[in-house]
Amino acid sequence: MAENLLYYGDNFDVLKHHVKDETIDLIYLDPPFKSNQKYNVLFAEQNGTRSKAQIKAFEDTWRWDEAAVTAYKKIVEGGGNVSRLMQSLHSFIDGCDMLAYLSMMVPRLMELRRVLKHTGSIFLHCDPTASHYLKLLMDGIFGPGNFVNEIIWHYRKWPSGKYAFQRNHDIILFYSKSDSRKRTFHQLFMDRTPSTLKRFGTSKIVSGYDDMGRRLPSKTEEKDSEGVRQDDVWDIGRVPPIKQLFPTQKPELLIERIILAASNEGDTVLDPFCGCGTTIVAAQKLNRRWIGIDITHLSITLIRNRLRDALGEGVEYKVIGEPVSLPDAEKLAREDPYQFQFWALGLVGARPVDQKKGADKGIDGRLYFHDDTKGIKTKQIIFSVKSGQTSVAHIRDLRGVLEREQAELGVLITLHPPTKPMRVEAKEAGSYESPWGTSHPRIQIITINELLANKSIDSPPSKVNVTFKKAHKVMENGTNNQEWLLE
């Protein structure tokens, strides 16, 4: 695989049609699971509902309905170990939401086994609600002999409830594709306990037994020990809710540990439920190639922003499955206006408004920039996205939002061409004059067609860009402006 790939779509379809056999070195997945009867992978939308794509992808997987029955029958009719396992589960838990979820997971896990290399590993992240059922599926698909570890990710959170022990852990099921001795695994190490450090320091400890089988006193060698071999209980703090980009966001340290242990630089890492892209960012930082798949445009937009924020503009990857033409965009707008909104914001690199706190009225996204001489004051561009018919009233509303938010620029992204009164109203809003002497329309209207043709927002250059241009001009003119260079 020559490039990093980010797929928008159902991961089963993407895996089946786009990922070849035995091309993946490491798989990490954190599939949706039902916890306390809440779908903790879903976002609340602006109108209090959930987007259709998310409902179709996740909520329905917990419902024992006609679609679930069809999926179950297809698995059973396929025969083999998994067929017998699902029949046994059906006889035990009958037709219920859990069986519907498992029926959704089986074909995806089978596809993941197909694409995993002979020397590869898979880490399945789940909470205690479904972990025991998922382990049975993993035994049936990968084989009980290929089970490696049940990793306990332990964390702390605010206590809740008083009639049971606090639930403070998730489970990660670690399986290999085969028992090949060539399987990629790098031993990780922990720090020694304080008592061991006090007694032996950091020296390597050597112990043994005498001819009678009695243990001899431990001795130390001159060279230092690498530490204690990493165990299967990992104490890693959660991402605080206030910092989460995604409701089920996992800490980067957790994913980094998995990638370091079970892959090499240059290997390909796959996350079929990539959410806000923690696996992707970690893989990129650790010099691995990656494939991410998600069924929501919100996730794709979040990942784009996160890659840019964490690693700059130099990360090379290809997005597959998003609209590439106006008819594609119109189709998305008809099927799911909210997914259209997230996709449109992604075209300009804008951040969707915080769904956890609820959308600000009239604001769908924001972009921040710095163009003052000291580069300290944060300024912003407000975005409003419209997939339906628009009128001059939308421009007036945007002008009002700009005044309320004290924003420098406002942009209306529209599926349909603006009317002449809309353009006149936008022009009357005047211009924003940057400290660099550049002028930019305060209210801008840009159509999806223009964005697809690579038109960009008319915004002030950053200080870095301006400095580069000034330096280039100085060199061209042969000027020796020492005062400017010192600045």
MIVEX-836656 format. One record per residue: residue in three letters; x, y, z of N, C-alpha, C in turn. Coordinates in steps of 0.2 Angstrom, whole numbers, plus 5000, padded with zeros to 4 digits. Layout:
N
ALAXYZXYZXYZ
...
// end
This chain:
487
MET500449945000500050005000500450065000
ALA500350114995500850164994500650234998
GLU499950235000499750295003499250285009
ASN499150335013498750335018498050345015
LEU497550315018496850315015496350325021
LEU495850375019495350385024494650375020
TYR494250325022493650305019493050335022
TYR492650365018491950375021491450325018
GLY491150285023490650235021490650175026
ASP490250135025490150075029490750025029
ASN491050015035491649975035491649905031
PHE491049875032490949815029491049815021
ASP490749865018490749875011491449895009
VAL491749945013492449965011492949905012
LEU492949865017493349815018493249755012
LYS492649745011492549695006492749714999
HIS492649774997492849794990493449834989
HIS493749854994494349904993494949874997
VAL494949835001495549805005495749735003
LYS496349725000496549664998496749615004
ASP496749545002496949495007497649505010
GLU497649495016498349495020498749555018
THR498449615018498849675017498949725023
ILE498649705029498649745035499049715040
ASP499449755043499949725049499649725056
LEU499249775057498949785064498249815063
ILE497749785067497049815067496949835074
TYR496649895075496349915081495649935080
LEU495149915083494449935082494149945089
ASP493749995089493350015095492650015093
PRO492249965091491649965088491049995093
PRO490550015091490050045095489749985100
PHE489650005106489349955110488849985115
LYS488349955117487749975121487949975128
SER487950035131488150045138487550075142
ASN487250045147486750075151486150105146
GLN486050065141485450075136485550145132
LYS486250165132486350225128486850215123
TYR486750245117487150235111487750285112
ASN488250265115488750315117489250335111
VAL489050315105489450335099489050385095
LEU488450405098488050455094488150525096
PHE488050565091488050645093487350665093
ALA487250715098486550745097486650805092
GLU486150805088486150855082485850925085
GLN485850975080485651035082484951035084
ASN484550995081483850995083483650945088
GLY484150915091484050865096483950795094
THR483950785087483950715084484650695083
ARG484650625080485250605078485250595071
SER485850605068485850595060485650535058
LYS485350525052485150465049485750415048
ALA486250445046486850395044487050365051
GLN487050395056487250365062486750315065
ILE486150335064485550295067485650225063
LYS485650235056485750175052486350135053
ALA486850165055487550125056487550095063
PHE487250125068487350105075486750085078
GLU486250125079485650115083485350055080
ASP485250045074484949985071485249925073
THR485949925074486349865075486149835082
TRP485749875086485549845093484849825093
ARG484549825087483749805087483649745083
TRP483349695086483249635084482549635079
ASP482649655073482149665068482249625062
GLU481949635057481949595051482649595048
ALA482949655048483649655045484149615049
ALA484049615056484549575060484349505059
VAL483749485059483549415057483949395051
THR483849435046484149415039484949405040
ALA485249455044485949445045486149385049
TYR485749365054485849305058485849245053
LYS485249245049485149185045485749175040
LYS486049225038486549225033487149195036
ILE487349215042487849185046487749115047
VAL487149095049487049025051487048975045
GLU486849005039486848965033487548955030
GLY487948995033488648995030489048935033
GLY488748905038489048845041489748865045
GLY490048815048490648815051490648835059
ASN491148855062491148865069490748925071
VAL490748975067490449035069489649025068
SER489448985063488748965063488548925069
ARG488848875071488748835077488648885083
LEU489148925084489248975089488549015090
MET488449045084487849095084487149055085
GLN487148995083486548955085486448945092
SER487048925095487048915103486848985106
LEU487149035104486949105107486249115106
HIS485949105101485249115100484849065104
SER485049005105484648965110484748985117
PHE485249025119485349055125485049115127
ILE485149165122484949235124484349255119
ASP484149205114483549215110483649275106
GLY483149295102483149345098483149415102
CYS483649445103483749505107484149555103
ASP484249615106484649665104485349645104
MET485649615109486349595109486449545103
LEU486049495102486149455096486149495089
ALA485749545089485749585083486449625082
TYR486749645088487349675088487949625085
LEU487849565088488349515086488349495079
SER487649495077487549475070487849535065
MET487949595067488249645064489049635064
MET489249615070489949615070490249555067
VAL489949495066490249435063490549455056
PRO490149475051490449485045490949535045
ARG490949585049491549635049492149595052
LEU492049555057492649525060492949475055
MET492549445051492749395046493149435041
GLU492949495039493249535034493949555037
LEU493949575043494549595046495049535046
ARG494849475048495349425048495649415041
ARG495249425036495449415029495949455027
VAL495949525029496349575026497049575031
LEU497049545037497549545041498149495039
LYS498749515039499349475037499449415041
HIS499749365039499849305043500249325049
THR500649375049501049395055500749445059
GLY500149465057499749525060499449505067
SER499149565070498749555076498149605076
ILE497649585080497049625080496949645088
PHE496749705089496549725096495849755096
LEU495349715099494649735099494549765106
HIS494349825106494149865112493449865113
CYS493249845119492549845121492449855129
ASP491849865131491749875138491449805141
PRO491349795147491149735150490449715148
THR490049765145489349745142489349695137
ALA489849695133489849645127490449605126
SER490949615131491649585130491649515130
HIS491249485134491149405134490849375128
TYR490349415125490049385119490549395113
LEU490949455113491349465108491949415108
LYS492149395114492749355115492549285111
LEU491949265112491749205109491749205102
LEU491549265099491549275092492349275089
MET492749305093493449305091493749235091
ASP493549195096493749125097493549085091
GLY492949105089492649065083492949085076
ILE493149155076493349175069494149165069
PHE494549185074495249185074495549125077
GLY495149085081495349025084495549035091
PRO495348995096495548995103496249005104
GLY496648965100497348965101497749025099
ASN497349065095497649135093497449185098
PHE497149175103497049225109497749235112
VAL497849295113498549315116498449345123
ASN498049395123497949435130497249465130
GLU497049465137496449505138496749565142
ILE496849625139497149685142496549725145
ILE496749745152496249785156496549855155
TRP496149895152496349975153495950005159
HIS496350015164496050045170496150115170
TYR495650155172495650225173495150245178
ARG495150315180494750335185494250385182
LYS493650395185493150445183492750455189
TRP492250505188491850525194491450465196
PRO491350455202490950395204490250405203
SER489950345201489150345200488850285203
GLY488350295206487950235209488350215216
LYS487950175220488150155226488050085228
TYR487750045223487549975224487949925221
ALA488549955218489049905215489749935215
PHE490249895214490849925213490949975207
GLN491350025208491450075203491650045196
ARG491350055191491550025184492150065181
ASN492750045182493250095180493750055175
HIS493450015170493949985166493549965159
ASP493949965154493749935147494249875146
ILE494049835141494349775140494649775132
ILE495249755131495449755124495749685123
LEU495349645118495549575117496049575111
PHE496649545113497249545108497249475105
TYR497149465099497249405095497749415090
SER498049355088498449355082498149325076
LYS498349335070498049295064498249225064
SER498849205067499149135067499649135073
ASP499849075073500349055079501049065076
SER501149095070501749105067502349135072
ARG502849105072503449135076503649205073
LYS503449215067503749275064503249335066
ARG502749325070502249375072502549435075
THR502349495073502649555075502449565082
PHE502949565087502849585094503449615097
HIS503449675100504049705103503849705111
GLN504249675115504149685122504249755124
LEU503749775128503749835131503849825139
PHE504149885142504349875149504049925153
MET503949915160503649955165504249975170
ASP504150025174504550045179504549995185
ARG505049985188505149935194504749975200
THR504449925204504149955210504649995215
PRO504450035219504850075223505250025228
SER504949965230505349925234505949885231
THR505849865224506349835220506849885219
LEU506649955217507150005216507650015222
LYS507350015228507650025234508149975235
ARG508049905233508449855235508949845230
PHE508749845223509249835218509449895213
GLY509049945214509250005210508949985203
THR509350005198509149995191509549935188
SER509949905191510349855189509949785187
LYS510249755182509849695180509949635185
ILE509349605187509349555192509449485189
VAL509849445192509949375190509749335196
SER509349285194509149235200509249165197
GLY509249115201509249045199509148995204
TYR509248935203509148875208509748835209
ASP509848805214510348755215510248685213
ASP510648635214510548575212509948535215
MET509748565221509248535225508548565223
GLY508548615218507948645216507748705220
ARG508248725225508048785230508248845226
ARG507848895227508048965224508648995227
LEU509049025223509649055226509549125227
PRO509849165231509749235232509849275226
SER509449325224509549365218510149405218
LYS510549405213511149455212510949505206
THR511449555206511349605201511949605196
GLU511849625190512449625185512549705185
GLU513149715181513349785181512949825176
LYS512649795171512249825166511549835169
ASP511249895166510549915169510049865166
SER509449855169508849825167508449865163
GLU508149835158507649875154507049885158
GLY506949855163506349865167505949805168
VAL505349805170504849745171504449745165
ARG504349675162503949665156503249695157
GLN503049725152502349755153501849705154
ASP501449715159500849665160500249685157
ASP499649655158499049665154498549705158
VAL498749745163498349795166498649865165
TRP498349905161498649965159498250025163
ASP498650065167498350115170498550185166
ILE498050205162498150265158497450305159
GLY497550365160496950415161496550425155
ARG495950435156495450445151495550515148
VAL495350525142495250595140494750635143
PRO494850685147494350725151493750745146
PRO493150735148492550755144492650825141
ILE492950865144492950935142493450945136
LYS493850895135494350895130494250845124
GLN493650805125493550755120493250785113
LEU493550765108493250785101492750735099
PHE492650685103492150625101491950595107
PRO491350575108491150545115491550485117
THR491750445113492150385115492850395113
GLN493150455113493850465112494250425117
LYS494750395114495250355118495950395119
PRO496250385124496950425125497450405120
GLU497850445117498350435112498850385115
LEU499050395121499550345124499250275124
LEU498650265125498350195124498550165117
ILE498350195112498450175105499150175104
GLU499550215106500250215104500650155107
ARG500350135113500650075116500550015112
ILE499950005109499749955105500149955099
ILE500250005096500550015089501349995090
LEU501650025095502350005097502449935098
ALA501949905101502049835103501949785097
ALA501449805093501249755088501349775080
SER501849825079501949835072502649875072
ASN502949875066503549905064503449975060
GLU503950015060503950075056503750055049
GLY503350085045503150075038502650025038
ASP502449985043501849945043501249985042
THR500649945040500049975039499549955045
VAL499250015048498850005053498150025051
LEU497649985053496949995051496450005057
ASP496050055056495550065061494850075057
PRO494450025058493750025054493250065057
PHE493350085063492850125067493250185069
CYS493550225065494050275067493850335071
GLY493150355071492950405075493250475074
CYS493650495079493950565079494750555077
GLY494950495075495550485072496150475077
THR496050455083496650445088497150395085
THR496850335082497350285079497750315073
ILE497350355069497650375063498250425065
VAL498150475070498650525072499250485075
ALA499050435080499650395083500050355078
ALA499750325073500050295068500550335064
GLN500250395062500650445058501250465062
LYS501150485068501750505072502250455073
LEU502050385073502550335074502750305067
ASN502650345062502950325055502650255053
ARG501950245054501650195051501150225045
ARG501050175041500450195036499850175039
TRP499250205036498650195040498050195035
ILE497550155037496850165034496350175039
GLY495950225038495450235043494750235039
ILE494250205043493550205040493050235045
ASP492550275042492050295046491450315042
ILE490850305045490250315041489950385042
THR490250425046490050495047490550545044
HIS490250595040490650655038490950695044
LEU490550695049490850725055491550705057
SER491550635057492250605059492750625054
ILE492650615047493050635042493350705043
THR492850755045493050825046493550825052
LEU493350795057493750795064494450775062
ILE494450715059495150685057495550735053
ARG495250765048495650815044495950865049
ASN495550895053495750955057496250925062
ARG496150865065496650845070497350825067
LEU497350805061497950785058498350855056
ARG497950905054498250965053498551005059
ASP498150995064498351035071498950995074
ALA498950925073499450895077500150885073
LEU500050885066500650875062500750915056
GLY500350975056500451025051500151005044
GLU500251035039499951025032500350975028
GLY500850945031501250905027501050825026
VAL500550805030500250735030499950725024
GLU500150675020499850655014499350595015
TYR498750605012498250555013497750565007
LYS497350515006496850525001496150505004
VAL495650545003494950535006494550505000
ILE494250445002493850404997493150394999
GLY492650414995491950404996491550464998
GLU491950524998491550584999491250614992
PRO490850654992490550684986491150714982
VAL491150704975491650734971491350784965
SER490650784965490350824960489750854963
LEU489450904960488850934962488250884963
PRO488150834958487550784959487650744966
ASP488350724967488450694973488250734979
ALA488450794979488350834985487550844986
GLU487150854980486450864981486150794983
LYS486450744982486150674984486250674992
LEU486850694994487050695001486550735005
ALA486450795002486050845005485350825006
ARG485050785001484350755001484350705007
GLU484850655007484850605011484950625019
ASP485450665020485650685027485850755027
PRO485450805028485750875028486250885033
TYR486250855039486850865044487450835042
GLN487450775038488050755036488350795030
PHE487850825026488050875021488450935024
GLN488150955030488451015033489150995035
PHE489250935039489950915041490450915035
TRP490250885029490650875024490850945021
ALA490350985020490451055017490951095022
LEU490951085028491451125033492151095032
GLY492151025030492750995029493151015023
LEU492751045018493051065012493451135013
VAL493251165018493651235020494051225026
GLY494051165029494451155035494251185041
ALA493551205041493251235047493051175052
ARG493051205058492851155064492151155065
PRO491751105065491051105067490951125074
VAL490451155075490251185082490251125087
ASP490351135093490451085098489751055099
GLN489650995097489050955098488850935105
LYS489350935109489250915116488950975120
LYS489051035118488751095121488151125117
GLY488051095111487551115107487751175103
ALA487451175097487651225092487451295094
ASP487851345093487651415094487251435088
LYS486751475089486251495084486551525079
GLY486451495073486651535067487451515065
ILE487751475069488451455068488551385067
ASP488751365061488851285060489551275061
GLY490051315060490751305060491151365061
ARG491751355063492251415064492951395062
LEU493251455060494051445058494351505062
TYR494951485065495251545069495951555065
PHE496151625066496751645063497051695067
HIS497751715065498151765069498451805063
ASP498251865063498651915058498851975061
ASP498851985067499152045070499852045071
THR500252095072500952105071501252055076
LYS500952055082501252005087501051935087
GLY500451925083500251855082499951825088
ILE499651865093499351845099498651845099
LYS498251895097497551895097497251845092
THR496751805094496451755090495851785087
LYS495751785081495251805077494851745074
GLN494251765071493851705069493451715063
ILE493351665059492851665053492251615055
ILE491651645055491051605056490751585050
PHE490551515050490251485044489551465045
SER489151475040488451445040488351405034
VAL488051345034487951305029487251295027
LYS487051305021486351295019486351245013
SER485951195014485851145008485151155005
GLY484751205007484151215004484151285000
GLN483551304999483551374995483751425000
THR484051474998484351535002484051604999
SER484051645004483751715002484251765006
VAL484051835004484451885007484351885015
ALA483851855018483751855025484351815028
HIS484651765025485151725027485851765028
ILE485851815023486451855024486351905030
ARG485751935030485651975036485751945043
ASP485551875043485651835049486351835051
LEU486751815045487451805046487851875048
ARG487651925046487851995048487752005056
GLY487151985058486951985065487351945069
VAL487551885067487951835071488651865071
LEU488951895066489551925066489651975071
GLU489152025072489152075077489052045084
ARG488651995084488551965091489251935093
GLU489551895089490151855091490751895090
GLN490751965087491352005086491851965082
ALA491551935077492051895072492251945067
GLU492751925063493051965058492751955051
LEU492551895050492351875044491751825044
GLY491251825040490751775040490651745033
VAL490551675032490551645026489851605026
LEU489551615020488951565019489051515014
ILE489051455016489151405011488551375008
THR488351375002487751365000487751314994
LEU487251264994487251214988486951254982
HIS486551304982486251334977486551404975
PRO486651424969486851494968486551544972
PRO486851594974486551654978486151704973
THR485651734976485251784972485651844971
LYS485451894967485751954966485751994973
PRO485052004976485052034982485452014988
MET485651944988486051914993486751944992
ARG487051944985487651974984487752044986
VAL487152084984487152154986487252164994
GLU486852124997486852135005487552115008
ALA487852065005488452045007489052095006
LYS488952125000489452184998489352245003
GLU488752255005488652315009488952305016
ALA489152245018489452225025490152255025
GLY490452275019491052305019491652255019
SER492252275021492852235021493152235028
TYR493552185029494052175034494752195032
GLU495052245035495652265033496252235038
SER496652195035497152165040497752205041
PRO498152195046498752235048499252235042
TRP499152185037499652185032499452225026
GLY498852255027498652295021498252265016
THR498052205018497552165013496852175015
SER496452175010495752185011495352125009
HIS494852105013494452045013493652055014
PRO493252035009492552045010492352015017
ARG491952055021491752035028491251985028
ILE490851985023490351925022490451895015
GLN490551835015490751805008490251745007
ILE490051735001489651684999489951634994
ILE490051574996490351524991489951464990
THR489851444984489451384983489851314983
ILE489551264984489851194984490151184977
ASN489851204972490151204965490851234965
GLU490951294968491551334968492051294973
LEU491851264978492251234983492551174979
LEU492151134975492351074972492851094966
ALA492851154964493251184959493951214962
ASN493951204969494551224973494651294974
LYS494051334974494051394976494051404984
SER494451444987494551454994494251514997
ILE494251515003493951575007494451635006
ASP494251695005494651755005494851775012
SER495351755015495551765022496251795022
PRO496351835027497051865028497551815028
PRO498151825026498751775026498951775034
SER499251725036499551715042500151755043
LYS500451765049501051805050501651765046
VAL501651705047502151665044502151675037
ASN501651665033501551675026501851745024
VAL501551795028501751865026502551875027
THR502851845033503551855034503951825028
PHE503651765026504051735020504051775014
LYS503451805013503351845007503851905007
LYS503851935013504251995014505051975013
ALA505251915016505951895015506051885008
HIS505651855004505751844997505851904994
LYS505451954995505452024992506152054994
VAL506352055000506952085002507552054998
MET507551984997508051944993508051964986
GLU507451974983507451994976507652064975
ASN507552104979507752174978508452194981
GLY508752144984509452154987509452204992
THR508852204996508852255001509152225008
ASN509452275011509752255018509352285023
ASN508752265025508352295030508452265036
GLN508952295040509152255046508652265051
GLU508352325051507752335056507252285056
TRP507052275049506452225048506752155050
LEU507352135048507652065050507652055057
LEU507852105061507852095068507152085071
GLU506652125068505952115070505752045069
// end
